[in-house]
Amino acid sequence: MQDGAEQALRMLREGNERWQRDERDDPRRSAEVRASVVSGQEPMAMVLCCADSRVPAELVFDLGLGDLFVVRTAGQVVDDAVRGTLAFGAGALGISLLVVLGHSRCGAVKAAVSVAGGEPLPAPATLGALVGDIVPVCVGDGSDPDADVATAVDANVRRVVAQLTADPSLSGAICNGRLTIVGMRYDLESGAVVPV
């Protein structure tokens, strides 16, 4: 991992520790900061996270305006818009760290676990396609649905990390040591972000 990515990851961990202790700095959220970022952005990291309203990346990492380049989709599902956005972050903005952030009790993953267990894909078709993208990583015998979802959340993070690592729009930056991709999970109950 290059120095910039290591430093960014350290800052994310420190911010999350403050968040967990409820000792937030609430940095870079003033009108003065808002004015200072008008002319451009230099985020320290990209975060691909779920659209779930309980997982706001800037808050769980106790960061502010201009610190993170965040892309949100249900279940961190990747499409061309996501790929292009992340390629822009890695290329044009020179961001060296990409965090794929799943979370406990993810509704998209829960739906995928249900489909893997025999339920039909949800409607409309666009939602069904999104859920269907996650289904291949859902395993379990159905005896403990919560455990099946927890296992699938981590498996989905690993799947997305592998998918992005192999993506031609990002692989060059990875191979040249300009981009590091890591998988993490946010725990809704504790507020902790842990490696996956």
C-alpha positions as CSV (number, residue, x, y, z in Angstrom):
1,M,0.0,0.0,0.0
2,Q,1.4,3.4,-1.0
3,D,2.0,6.1,1.6
4,G,-1.0,8.2,0.5
5,A,-3.3,5.3,0.8
6,E,-1.9,4.3,4.2
7,Q,-2.2,7.8,5.5
8,A,-5.8,8.0,4.3
9,L,-6.7,4.7,5.8
10,R,-5.2,5.8,9.1
11,M,-7.3,9.0,9.1
12,L,-10.4,7.0,8.3
13,R,-9.8,4.6,11.2
14,E,-9.0,7.5,13.6
15,G,-12.2,9.3,12.6
16,N,-14.3,6.1,13.0
17,E,-12.8,5.7,16.5
18,R,-14.0,9.2,17.4
19,W,-17.4,8.4,15.9
20,Q,-17.7,5.2,18.0
21,R,-16.8,7.1,21.2
22,D,-19.1,10.0,20.3
23,E,-16.2,12.3,20.6
24,R,-16.5,13.7,17.1
25,D,-14.4,16.6,15.8
26,D,-17.0,17.4,13.2
27,P,-14.2,18.8,11.0
28,R,-14.4,20.9,7.9
29,R,-18.1,21.7,8.1
30,S,-18.1,25.5,8.3
31,A,-19.1,28.2,5.9
32,E,-15.4,29.1,5.6
33,V,-14.6,25.5,4.5
34,R,-17.5,25.5,2.1
35,A,-16.0,28.6,0.5
36,S,-12.5,27.1,0.4
37,V,-13.6,24.0,-1.6
38,V,-15.5,25.9,-4.3
39,S,-12.5,26.1,-6.5
40,G,-11.7,22.4,-6.5
41,Q,-11.5,19.2,-4.6
42,E,-8.7,17.0,-3.2
43,P,-10.4,14.2,-1.4
44,M,-8.2,11.8,0.6
45,A,-10.2,8.7,-0.3
46,M,-13.1,7.3,-2.3
47,V,-15.8,5.3,-0.6
48,L,-18.2,3.1,-2.4
49,C,-21.0,2.5,0.1
50,C,-24.6,1.5,0.4
51,A,-27.3,4.1,-0.2
52,D,-28.7,3.2,3.2
53,S,-29.5,6.4,5.1
54,R,-27.9,5.0,8.3
55,V,-24.4,4.8,6.7
56,P,-23.3,8.4,5.8
57,A,-19.6,8.0,5.1
58,E,-18.5,11.5,6.1
59,L,-20.2,11.0,9.5
60,V,-19.0,7.4,10.3
61,F,-15.4,8.5,9.5
62,D,-15.9,12.0,11.2
63,L,-14.7,13.9,8.2
64,G,-16.0,17.0,6.4
65,L,-16.5,18.8,3.1
66,G,-14.0,17.8,0.4
67,D,-12.5,14.9,2.4
68,L,-14.2,12.0,0.8
69,F,-15.3,11.2,-2.8
70,V,-18.4,9.1,-2.1
71,V,-20.4,6.9,-4.4
72,R,-23.6,5.2,-3.0
73,T,-25.6,2.4,-4.5
74,A,-27.8,-0.1,-2.8
75,G,-25.6,-3.1,-1.8
76,Q,-22.6,-1.3,-3.4
77,V,-23.7,-2.7,-6.7
78,V,-21.4,-1.6,-9.5
79,D,-22.6,-0.4,-12.9
80,D,-21.1,1.7,-15.7
81,A,-21.9,5.0,-13.9
82,V,-20.1,3.7,-10.7
83,R,-17.1,2.5,-12.7
84,G,-16.8,5.8,-14.5
85,T,-17.1,7.8,-11.3
86,L,-14.5,5.8,-9.6
87,A,-12.2,6.0,-12.6
88,F,-12.6,9.8,-12.5
89,G,-11.6,9.8,-8.8
90,A,-8.6,7.6,-9.3
91,G,-7.5,9.3,-12.5
92,A,-8.5,13.0,-12.6
93,L,-8.4,13.5,-8.9
94,G,-5.5,11.1,-8.1
95,I,-7.2,9.5,-5.1
96,S,-5.0,6.6,-3.9
97,L,-7.5,4.8,-1.6
98,L,-10.9,3.2,-2.5
99,V,-12.9,1.7,0.4
100,V,-15.8,-0.6,-0.5
101,L,-18.0,-0.2,2.6
102,G,-20.7,-2.7,3.3
103,H,-22.8,-2.6,6.4
104,S,-24.7,-4.9,8.8
105,R,-28.4,-5.6,8.2
106,C,-28.1,-4.4,4.6
107,G,-31.6,-4.5,3.0
108,A,-30.3,-5.2,-0.5
109,V,-28.3,-8.2,0.8
110,K,-31.2,-9.4,2.9
111,A,-33.3,-9.4,-0.3
112,A,-30.6,-11.3,-2.2
113,V,-30.5,-13.9,0.6
114,S,-34.2,-14.3,0.3
115,V,-33.9,-14.8,-3.5
116,A,-31.1,-17.3,-3.0
117,G,-33.5,-19.2,-0.7
118,G,-36.2,-19.4,-3.4
119,E,-38.1,-16.1,-3.2
120,P,-38.8,-14.3,-6.5
121,L,-36.7,-11.3,-7.5
122,P,-38.3,-8.1,-6.3
123,A,-40.1,-5.7,-8.7
124,P,-39.6,-3.5,-10.5
125,A,-37.1,-5.1,-12.9
126,T,-34.4,-2.5,-12.1
127,L,-34.6,-3.5,-8.4
128,G,-34.6,-7.2,-9.3
129,A,-31.5,-6.8,-11.4
130,L,-29.7,-5.0,-8.5
131,V,-30.6,-7.7,-6.0
132,G,-29.8,-10.4,-8.6
133,D,-26.3,-9.0,-8.8
134,I,-25.7,-9.9,-5.1
135,V,-27.4,-13.4,-5.2
136,P,-24.4,-15.4,-6.3
137,V,-22.5,-14.7,-3.0
138,C,-25.5,-15.7,-0.8
139,V,-25.0,-19.1,0.8
140,G,-26.5,-20.6,3.9
141,D,-29.1,-23.2,4.8
142,G,-31.7,-20.7,6.0
143,S,-31.6,-22.0,9.6
144,D,-30.3,-18.6,10.8
145,P,-31.3,-15.8,8.4
146,D,-29.4,-13.1,10.4
147,A,-26.2,-15.1,10.1
148,D,-26.8,-15.7,6.4
149,V,-27.2,-12.0,5.8
150,A,-24.1,-11.2,7.9
151,T,-22.1,-13.7,5.9
152,A,-23.4,-12.4,2.6
153,V,-22.7,-8.8,3.5
154,D,-19.0,-9.6,3.9
155,A,-19.0,-11.9,0.8
156,N,-20.6,-9.1,-1.2
157,V,-17.9,-6.6,-0.1
158,R,-15.2,-9.1,-1.2
159,R,-17.0,-9.6,-4.5
160,V,-17.1,-5.9,-5.2
161,V,-13.5,-5.5,-4.3
162,A,-12.6,-8.3,-6.7
163,Q,-14.8,-6.8,-9.4
164,L,-13.3,-3.4,-9.1
165,T,-9.7,-4.7,-8.9
166,A,-10.2,-6.5,-12.2
167,D,-12.0,-3.6,-13.9
168,P,-9.9,-2.2,-16.8
169,S,-10.8,1.4,-15.8
170,L,-9.0,0.9,-12.4
171,S,-6.6,-2.0,-12.9
172,G,-3.9,0.2,-14.4
173,A,-3.8,2.4,-11.4
174,I,-3.8,-0.6,-9.1
175,C,-0.9,-2.3,-11.0
176,N,1.1,0.9,-11.0
177,G,0.6,1.3,-7.2
178,R,-1.4,4.5,-7.6
179,L,-4.7,2.9,-6.2
180,T,-5.4,0.6,-3.3
181,I,-8.8,-1.0,-2.8
182,V,-9.9,-2.3,0.6
183,G,-13.1,-3.9,1.9
184,M,-14.7,-2.9,5.1
185,R,-18.0,-3.3,7.0
186,Y,-19.9,-0.8,9.1
187,D,-21.7,-2.2,12.1
188,L,-24.9,-0.3,12.7
189,E,-25.1,-1.2,16.4
190,S,-21.6,-0.2,17.5
191,G,-20.7,2.3,14.8
192,A,-17.4,0.4,14.2
193,V,-15.9,0.0,10.8
194,V,-13.9,-3.2,10.5
195,P,-11.8,-4.8,7.7
196,V,-13.4,-7.5,5.5
